[in-house]
């Protein structure tokens, strides 16, 4: 007579190698299709997530875009280091390329010599305040301009000097880290 029908729920399936091979192949194709479908769904979700982040104003399009708050925060960290008479934070605040210009003799000072001078100073800062602070942003660059009043106290604590300056600081954000790259100041009389 012909072939005996195969009961796919019973043990007869293994008595017919040809049918077993077909079912095994079908199961493999079905599993492969499910895995391929999962991959497609995963990629679609990933692409949707990227597109929605790019269009959401709550997410920065650029890791290095600097905000006014970040720029002001760096200025305050710098001020706090001076007021605490602590040169260590300057290593993180000032970029290795940082340059200061504005001394009366026209010389410029770099990060290393500024930190060295501050570490060995026979004076401290008693007060530092800012007025007319203006922050302009240019993607990864912030330019801060304003006036600064510093009260400098000598090592005896008896002599003080009040200095008024107009200053410009330039900060840059690289790889998510903000550092000062340039400073210029001029005395105000």
Secondary structure, DSSP 8 states (H G I E B T S, - for coil): -------TTSGGGGG-HHHHHHHHHHHHHHHHHHHHHHHHHHHHHHHHHHHHHHH-TTS-S-TT---HHHHHHHHHHHHHHHHTT--TTHHHHEEEEEEEE--TT--EEEHHHHHHHHHT-SEEEEEEEEEEEEEEEETTEEEEEEEEEEEEEETTSS-EEEEEEEEEEEEEEETTEEEEEEEEEEE--
